[in-house]
Amino acid sequence: MKIELKNFGIVKHFTYDSKEDFSIIFGKNNTGKSYAISVVYLIIKNLLNLEEPLLFRYFIQDLNIDEKLSNFQSQLEVEKAIDIKKEMEDILLEFLSKVFLNEIQESFKSTFDSIENLQNKLTNEELSININSNLININIKVKDKKLYISNLEINRKEIELRKSTRNLSNKDNGDEIIIYSSSNKDNFIEKIFNFIMESSGQITFDLREQIKSIYYLPASRSGLYQALSAFGQIIAELSKSRKFTTKKIELPSISEPLSDYFLELSNIKVRKKEINNKITKVASEIENSILNGKIEFDKITKKIMFKPKDTELKLDLSYTSSMVSEISPIVSYLRYVINYSEEHNLLPSFMRKKKFENSKPLIIIEEPEAHLHPDVQIELLKQFVELAKDDVKFIITTHSNYMFNKFNNLVISKDINIKNTSSLLFKETKSGTDVINMELDEFGIEDENFIYTSQALYNEKVNLINQLNQKTD
């Protein structure tokens, strides 16, 4: 599945492909990196949380299918087959506007405050979000301060409604979809119901083929976690939906990704026996090689604690170094949050019978290098790449030239599979941010981000030395 943004905030164009196992994003501050990945997070989260088909029927009943397709029902009495692609696209558009778009609308409001402010103000060109799956392409735009689906296209040449005396299942051969139905009204409606549920569910199926679950770790993780802990869980819960507030109650503006981040860390499930898998091993390696201690969760205070190696101390993160407090949430997510999701089948019941063998959790991390020594930055990136080989997908934003250079070396050493990797540069222009795909090959990627700063510093140093030499002469 591909999620494509056009003229979203200051970002002119950005595409995320769910097939990628490792995406690393570079760029200066205020170029829209957080904007773009927040949208990706919210869209994927809501697609993964689509309601079960049994609950779809509640919405389908409001579509007046019998009225809209009554002419086809009678036509089927005399004709063997009818192409109903256009009509089904219209019905699916209306249906997904109710079951999916409303959720996205609420997520955007809680994260970006105002839908109307999302458009690129530098060019005033129309905002557009494209969600492209194997079966359906959806285009979302803004009108009257609200999101709406402007176009929905089914990626098949035709959808053929075919007369049949037998109760055959709907068939998709990759070129066309065949819906077998009799002219009997109940059978006709049932077949259309099934197609809507199967088609809507297929969007989620396509995504889950690559992404099992999604997590967002914001920049300044330790400060945000400690500040929200002081206010308590109720603030994050209430701020997710402004409809619970009144004029007498003013809550701090907390975006949905940030609320999710805090709630995940506040509701950690501690097991008696730790899961023995790659994710746990990487979490332990980070503790041993970087933190020199262990991250634990206090079930009573519901807080993350740090236990320094060879001591009985258990320290609140506010009493630890900036390195420990920044990395602790990452370790906690790996050991407790993601592992819990892996151990317990959290899929909706209608998906549990389907195997998603290549599906992985996706972790979005903003600026993992914050407060870290270059040696630690390099070691942390190595551990992320190790996880990305088999077990976890990553989207990382960074300002670190050390991470850039280490990433390059890992490409050259073939520790990174460049077929499933992307390296992007967010570059500011007068009309907004251009997102440049930094081409990867066996020699790494060309430095289009840090080299100019390095060159400027080097030239400055040469000039200063020349000036000193001139004074000595």
C-alpha positions as CSV (number, residue, x, y, z in Angstrom):
1,M,0.0,0.0,0.0
2,K,1.2,3.5,-0.8
3,I,0.2,6.7,1.1
4,E,0.8,9.8,-0.9
5,L,0.5,13.4,0.4
6,K,0.3,16.5,-1.9
7,N,0.4,20.1,-0.6
8,F,0.0,18.9,3.0
9,G,1.2,21.8,5.2
10,I,4.5,22.9,3.7
11,V,5.1,19.4,2.2
12,K,4.6,19.5,-1.6
13,H,4.8,15.8,-2.2
14,F,5.6,12.8,0.0
15,T,5.0,9.1,-0.5
16,Y,5.3,6.2,1.9
17,D,5.3,2.6,0.7
18,S,4.3,0.0,3.3
19,K,6.6,-2.6,1.6
20,E,9.7,-0.7,2.9
21,D,11.3,-2.1,6.0
22,F,13.6,0.8,6.8
23,S,13.0,4.5,5.9
24,I,15.4,7.1,7.1
25,I,14.5,10.8,6.7
26,F,16.9,13.7,6.8
27,G,16.3,17.5,6.5
28,K,16.5,20.8,8.3
29,N,14.1,21.8,11.1
30,N,10.7,23.1,10.1
31,T,10.6,21.3,6.7
32,G,7.5,19.2,7.5
33,K,9.1,15.8,8.5
34,S,7.0,15.5,11.6
35,Y,3.9,16.6,9.7
36,A,4.4,13.9,7.1
37,I,5.0,11.0,9.4
38,S,2.2,12.0,11.7
39,V,-0.2,11.7,8.7
40,V,1.2,8.3,7.8
41,Y,0.8,7.2,11.4
42,L,-2.8,8.4,11.7
43,I,-3.9,6.9,8.3
44,I,-2.3,3.5,9.0
45,K,-3.6,3.4,12.6
46,N,-7.2,4.0,11.4
47,L,-7.0,1.5,8.6
48,L,-5.7,-1.1,11.0
49,N,-8.6,-0.3,13.3
50,L,-11.4,-0.6,10.8
51,E,-14.5,-2.2,12.3
52,E,-15.4,-5.8,11.8
53,P,-17.7,-6.7,8.9
54,L,-20.5,-7.7,11.3
55,L,-20.6,-4.0,12.4
56,F,-20.3,-2.9,8.8
57,R,-23.9,-4.0,8.3
58,Y,-25.1,-1.2,10.5
59,F,-23.7,1.3,8.1
60,I,-24.5,-0.6,4.9
61,Q,-28.2,-0.6,5.8
62,D,-28.1,3.2,5.4
63,L,-26.8,3.0,1.8
64,N,-30.2,2.2,0.2
65,I,-28.6,-0.5,-2.0
66,D,-32.0,-1.9,-3.0
67,E,-33.1,1.5,-4.3
68,K,-29.8,2.4,-6.1
69,L,-29.5,-1.0,-7.8
70,S,-33.1,-2.0,-8.3
71,N,-32.8,-1.5,-12.1
72,F,-29.9,-3.9,-12.2
73,Q,-31.9,-6.5,-10.2
74,S,-34.7,-6.4,-12.8
75,Q,-32.2,-6.3,-15.6
76,L,-30.6,-9.4,-14.3
77,E,-33.8,-11.3,-15.0
78,V,-33.3,-10.9,-18.8
79,E,-29.5,-10.4,-19.1
80,K,-26.8,-12.9,-18.1
81,A,-24.2,-10.3,-17.0
82,I,-24.1,-6.5,-16.3
83,D,-21.1,-4.2,-15.6
84,I,-21.8,-2.4,-12.3
85,K,-18.3,-1.0,-11.6
86,K,-19.3,2.7,-11.6
87,E,-22.3,2.0,-9.3
88,M,-20.2,0.0,-6.9
89,E,-17.5,2.6,-6.8
90,D,-20.1,5.2,-5.8
91,I,-21.5,2.9,-3.1
92,L,-18.1,2.1,-1.7
93,L,-17.2,5.8,-1.6
94,E,-20.3,6.6,0.4
95,F,-19.6,3.6,2.7
96,L,-15.9,4.3,3.4
97,S,-16.8,8.0,4.0
98,K,-18.9,6.7,7.0
99,V,-16.7,4.0,8.4
100,F,-13.2,5.3,7.7
101,L,-13.2,9.0,6.8
102,N,-15.0,10.1,10.0
103,E,-12.3,8.5,12.1
104,I,-9.5,10.2,10.1
105,Q,-11.3,13.5,10.4
106,E,-11.3,13.2,14.2
107,S,-7.7,12.1,14.3
108,F,-6.6,15.1,12.2
109,K,-8.6,17.5,14.3
110,S,-7.0,16.3,17.5
111,T,-3.6,16.4,16.0
112,F,-3.5,19.4,13.7
113,D,-6.3,21.4,15.5
114,S,-7.8,22.8,12.3
115,I,-8.4,20.9,9.0
116,E,-8.5,24.1,7.0
117,N,-4.9,25.0,8.0
118,L,-3.5,21.8,6.6
119,Q,-3.3,23.2,3.0
120,N,0.0,24.5,1.6
121,K,-0.2,28.3,2.3
122,L,2.8,29.1,0.2
123,T,1.2,28.0,-3.1
124,N,-2.5,27.6,-2.1
125,E,-2.5,24.5,-4.2
126,E,-5.2,21.9,-3.3
127,L,-4.4,19.4,-0.6
128,S,-4.6,15.8,-1.6
129,I,-4.1,12.4,0.2
130,N,-4.0,9.3,-2.0
131,I,-4.3,5.8,-0.4
132,N,-3.4,3.2,-3.1
133,S,-4.0,-0.4,-2.3
134,N,-4.1,-3.5,-4.5
135,L,-7.9,-3.3,-5.0
136,I,-9.0,0.3,-4.3
137,N,-7.4,3.8,-4.7
138,I,-8.9,6.6,-2.6
139,N,-8.4,10.3,-3.0
140,I,-9.1,12.6,-0.1
141,K,-9.4,16.4,-0.2
142,V,-10.7,19.3,1.9
143,K,-13.9,21.1,1.4
144,D,-15.8,23.4,3.8
145,K,-13.2,22.7,6.5
146,K,-13.9,19.0,6.3
147,L,-12.2,16.0,4.7
148,Y,-14.1,14.2,1.9
149,I,-13.4,11.4,-0.5
150,S,-13.2,13.1,-3.9
151,N,-12.7,9.9,-5.9
152,L,-12.6,6.2,-5.4
153,E,-11.4,3.8,-8.1
154,I,-11.6,0.0,-8.1
155,N,-8.4,-1.4,-9.8
156,R,-10.3,-3.8,-12.1
157,K,-11.5,-3.3,-15.7
158,E,-15.0,-4.2,-14.7
159,I,-17.2,-5.6,-12.0
160,E,-19.6,-8.0,-13.6
161,L,-22.9,-8.9,-12.0
162,R,-23.6,-12.4,-13.4
163,K,-26.8,-14.3,-13.2
164,S,-26.5,-17.7,-11.5
165,T,-28.8,-20.3,-10.2
166,R,-26.1,-21.6,-7.8
167,N,-25.0,-19.8,-4.7
168,L,-21.4,-19.1,-5.8
169,S,-18.9,-16.8,-4.0
170,N,-17.7,-13.6,-5.5
171,K,-14.7,-14.1,-7.7
172,D,-11.7,-11.8,-8.3
173,N,-9.3,-12.9,-11.1
174,G,-7.1,-9.8,-11.0
175,D,-8.6,-8.4,-14.2
176,E,-12.3,-8.3,-13.3
177,I,-14.5,-9.1,-10.3
178,I,-17.5,-11.4,-10.8
179,I,-20.5,-11.2,-8.4
180,Y,-22.8,-14.2,-8.9
181,S,-26.4,-13.5,-8.0
182,S,-29.9,-14.6,-8.8
183,S,-32.7,-12.2,-9.6
184,N,-34.1,-13.0,-6.1
185,K,-34.1,-9.7,-4.1
186,D,-32.7,-11.2,-0.9
187,N,-29.9,-13.0,-2.7
188,F,-29.1,-10.0,-4.8
189,I,-28.8,-7.7,-1.7
190,E,-26.8,-10.3,0.2
191,K,-24.3,-10.6,-2.7
192,I,-23.8,-6.8,-2.8
193,F,-23.4,-6.7,1.0
194,N,-20.7,-9.3,0.8
195,F,-18.9,-7.4,-2.0
196,I,-18.9,-4.2,0.1
197,M,-17.6,-6.0,3.2
198,E,-15.0,-8.0,1.3
199,S,-13.7,-4.9,-0.6
200,S,-13.5,-2.7,2.5
201,G,-11.8,-5.5,4.4
202,Q,-9.3,-6.0,1.5
203,I,-7.9,-2.5,2.1
204,T,-7.0,-3.5,5.6
205,F,-5.8,-7.0,4.4
206,D,-3.5,-5.4,1.9
207,L,-2.0,-3.2,4.6
208,R,-1.7,-6.0,7.2
209,E,0.3,-8.1,4.6
210,Q,3.1,-5.7,5.5
211,I,2.2,-3.9,8.7
212,K,0.9,-5.7,11.8
213,S,0.7,-2.7,14.2
214,I,2.1,0.8,14.4
215,Y,3.8,2.9,17.1
216,Y,4.9,6.5,17.3
217,L,7.8,7.7,19.5
218,P,8.0,11.5,19.3
219,A,11.0,13.8,19.7
220,S,11.9,14.8,23.3
221,R,10.5,11.5,24.5
222,S,11.7,11.8,28.1
223,G,10.5,15.4,28.7
224,L,7.1,14.7,27.2
225,Y,6.7,11.4,29.2
226,Q,7.7,13.0,32.5
227,A,5.5,16.1,31.9
228,L,2.4,14.0,31.0
229,S,3.1,11.6,33.9
230,A,2.8,14.6,36.3
231,F,-0.6,15.5,34.9
232,G,-1.8,11.9,34.8
233,Q,-3.5,9.7,32.3
234,I,-6.8,11.5,32.3
235,I,-5.3,14.5,30.5
236,A,-4.2,12.4,27.6
237,E,-7.5,10.6,27.4
238,L,-9.6,13.7,27.5
239,S,-7.4,15.7,25.1
240,K,-7.8,13.0,22.4
241,S,-11.4,14.2,21.9
242,R,-12.3,17.9,22.5
243,K,-16.0,17.0,22.6
244,F,-15.5,16.0,26.3
245,T,-14.3,19.5,27.3
246,T,-16.4,22.5,28.3
247,K,-15.8,26.2,28.4
248,K,-14.9,25.9,32.0
249,I,-12.2,23.3,31.3
250,E,-9.2,24.1,29.2
251,L,-6.8,21.2,28.4
252,P,-3.4,21.5,27.0
253,S,-3.3,20.6,23.3
254,I,-2.0,17.0,23.0
255,S,-1.8,15.5,19.5
256,E,-3.2,12.0,19.0
257,P,0.3,10.4,18.3
258,L,1.5,11.9,21.6
259,S,-1.5,10.7,23.5
260,D,-1.1,7.2,22.1
261,Y,2.6,7.3,23.0
262,F,1.9,8.2,26.6
263,L,-1.0,5.8,27.0
264,E,1.0,2.9,25.7
265,L,3.7,3.6,28.3
266,S,1.2,4.0,31.0
267,N,-0.6,0.7,30.4
268,I,2.4,-1.6,30.1
269,K,1.7,-5.3,30.8
270,V,4.5,-7.0,32.7
271,R,4.8,-10.7,32.3
272,K,6.2,-13.2,34.8
273,K,8.4,-14.7,32.1
274,E,10.0,-12.6,29.4
275,I,9.5,-13.5,25.8
276,N,12.6,-14.9,24.2
277,N,12.7,-13.4,20.7
278,K,14.8,-11.0,18.6
279,I,13.0,-7.9,19.9
280,T,13.8,-8.8,23.5
281,K,17.4,-9.6,22.6
282,V,17.9,-6.2,20.9
283,A,16.3,-4.5,23.9
284,S,18.7,-6.3,26.2
285,E,21.6,-5.4,23.9
286,I,20.7,-1.7,24.1
287,E,20.6,-2.0,27.9
288,N,23.9,-3.8,28.2
289,S,26.0,-2.0,25.5
290,I,24.5,1.6,25.9
291,L,22.6,2.1,29.2
292,N,24.7,-0.1,31.5
293,G,21.5,-1.0,33.4
294,K,18.0,-2.4,33.0
295,I,14.7,-0.7,32.3
296,E,11.8,-1.9,34.4
297,F,8.1,-0.9,34.9
298,D,6.7,-0.2,38.3
299,K,3.2,-1.7,38.3
300,I,2.2,0.3,41.4
301,T,3.2,3.8,40.2
302,K,2.8,2.9,36.6
303,K,6.2,4.5,35.8
304,I,9.3,3.5,33.9
305,M,12.2,2.9,36.2
306,F,16.0,2.5,35.6
307,K,18.1,0.0,37.5
308,P,21.8,0.7,37.1
309,K,24.0,-2.4,36.7
310,D,25.3,-4.1,39.9
311,T,23.1,-2.0,42.2
312,E,19.7,-2.4,43.9
313,L,18.7,1.2,43.0
314,K,15.6,1.8,41.0
315,L,15.5,5.4,39.7
316,D,12.7,7.4,38.3
317,L,13.6,8.8,34.8
318,S,13.7,12.3,36.2
319,Y,16.8,11.3,38.2
320,T,18.7,9.7,35.4
321,S,21.0,11.1,32.7
322,S,19.5,12.5,29.5
323,M,20.8,9.5,27.6
324,V,19.0,7.0,29.9
325,S,15.8,9.0,29.9
326,E,15.7,9.4,26.1
327,I,16.5,5.7,25.3
328,S,14.3,4.2,28.1
329,P,11.0,4.7,26.3
330,I,12.5,3.0,23.2
331,V,13.5,0.0,25.2
332,S,10.2,0.0,27.0
333,Y,8.3,-0.1,23.7
334,L,10.4,-3.0,22.4
335,R,10.3,-5.1,25.5
336,Y,6.8,-4.4,26.8
337,V,4.5,-2.7,24.3
338,I,5.5,-4.4,21.0
339,N,6.2,-7.8,22.5
340,Y,2.8,-7.7,24.2
341,S,1.2,-7.1,20.8
342,E,3.2,-9.9,19.3
343,E,2.3,-12.4,22.0
344,H,-1.4,-11.6,22.1
345,N,-3.3,-11.8,18.8
346,L,-4.8,-8.3,18.7
347,L,-6.3,-8.7,15.3
348,P,-10.0,-8.2,14.8
349,S,-11.8,-11.6,15.0
350,F,-12.6,-11.7,11.3
351,M,-8.9,-11.5,10.5
352,R,-7.5,-14.1,12.9
353,K,-7.9,-17.0,10.6
354,K,-5.8,-15.3,7.9
355,K,-2.0,-15.7,8.2
356,F,0.1,-12.6,7.7
357,E,3.5,-14.3,7.7
358,N,5.5,-11.3,6.4
359,S,3.6,-8.7,8.5
360,K,5.7,-6.7,11.0
361,P,5.2,-3.9,13.6
362,L,6.1,-0.5,12.3
363,I,7.9,1.9,14.7
364,I,8.1,5.6,13.8
365,I,10.9,7.3,15.8
366,E,11.6,11.0,15.7
367,E,15.2,12.1,16.3
368,P,16.5,9.0,18.2
369,E,19.9,10.7,18.5
370,A,18.6,13.4,20.9
371,H,21.1,13.9,23.8
372,L,23.3,11.0,22.7
373,H,27.0,10.9,22.2
374,P,28.0,10.1,18.6
375,D,29.2,6.6,19.7
376,V,25.8,5.9,21.2
377,Q,24.0,7.2,18.1
378,I,25.9,4.8,15.9
379,E,25.3,1.8,18.2
380,L,21.6,2.6,18.4
381,L,21.3,2.7,14.6
382,K,23.0,-0.6,14.4
383,Q,20.4,-2.2,16.7
384,F,17.6,-0.7,14.7
385,V,19.0,-2.1,11.4
386,E,19.4,-5.5,13.1
387,L,15.8,-5.5,14.0
388,A,14.7,-4.3,10.6
389,K,16.3,-7.4,9.0
390,D,13.5,-9.7,10.1
391,D,11.2,-8.4,12.9
392,V,10.3,-4.7,12.8
393,K,9.8,-1.9,10.3
394,F,11.2,1.6,11.0
395,I,10.6,5.1,9.9
396,I,13.3,7.3,11.5
397,T,13.8,11.1,11.2
398,T,17.2,12.4,12.1
399,H,19.5,15.4,12.0
400,S,22.6,13.3,12.8
401,N,25.5,13.2,10.3
402,Y,26.9,10.3,12.4
403,M,23.7,8.3,11.8
404,F,23.9,9.2,8.2
405,N,27.5,8.0,7.8
406,K,26.8,4.8,9.7
407,F,23.7,4.2,7.6
408,N,25.9,4.6,4.5
409,N,28.5,2.1,5.9
410,L,25.8,-0.4,6.7
411,V,24.5,-0.2,3.1
412,I,28.1,-0.8,1.7
413,S,28.6,-3.7,4.1
414,K,25.2,-5.1,2.9
415,D,23.8,-5.1,6.4
416,I,20.9,-3.2,4.9
417,N,18.8,-4.6,2.1
418,I,18.5,-1.6,-0.3
419,K,15.5,-3.1,-2.1
420,N,13.3,-2.6,1.0
421,T,14.9,0.7,2.2
422,S,14.4,4.4,1.4
423,S,16.5,7.4,2.2
424,L,14.6,10.8,1.9
425,L,15.7,14.4,2.1
426,F,13.2,17.1,3.0
427,K,14.5,20.2,1.3
428,E,13.0,23.7,1.7
429,T,12.0,25.7,-1.3
430,K,10.1,29.0,-1.8
431,S,6.9,27.0,-2.6
432,G,7.2,24.4,0.2
433,T,9.2,21.3,0.9
434,D,10.5,19.1,-1.8
435,V,11.0,15.5,-0.7
436,I,14.0,14.1,-2.6
437,N,14.5,10.4,-2.9
438,M,18.2,9.9,-2.2
439,E,19.1,7.0,-4.5
440,L,20.7,4.0,-2.9
441,D,23.2,1.7,-4.5
442,E,26.0,-0.7,-3.3
443,F,28.2,2.4,-2.5
444,G,25.6,4.0,-0.2
445,I,23.9,7.3,-0.8
446,E,25.3,10.7,-2.0
447,D,25.4,13.3,0.8
448,E,23.0,16.1,-0.2
449,N,22.3,17.2,3.4
450,F,25.3,17.5,5.6
451,I,28.1,18.0,3.1
452,Y,27.4,21.7,2.6
453,T,27.6,22.4,6.3
454,S,30.8,20.4,6.6
455,Q,32.3,22.1,3.6
456,A,31.3,25.5,5.0
457,L,32.9,24.8,8.4
458,Y,36.1,23.5,6.7
459,N,36.3,26.6,4.5
460,E,35.8,28.8,7.6
461,K,38.6,27.0,9.3
462,V,41.0,27.4,6.4
463,N,40.2,31.1,6.2
464,L,40.8,31.6,10.0
465,I,44.1,29.8,9.7
466,N,45.1,32.0,6.8
467,Q,44.2,35.1,8.7
468,L,46.4,33.9,11.7
469,N,49.3,33.2,9.3
470,Q,48.9,36.7,7.8
471,K,49.1,38.3,11.2
472,T,52.2,36.3,12.1
473,D,53.9,37.3,8.9
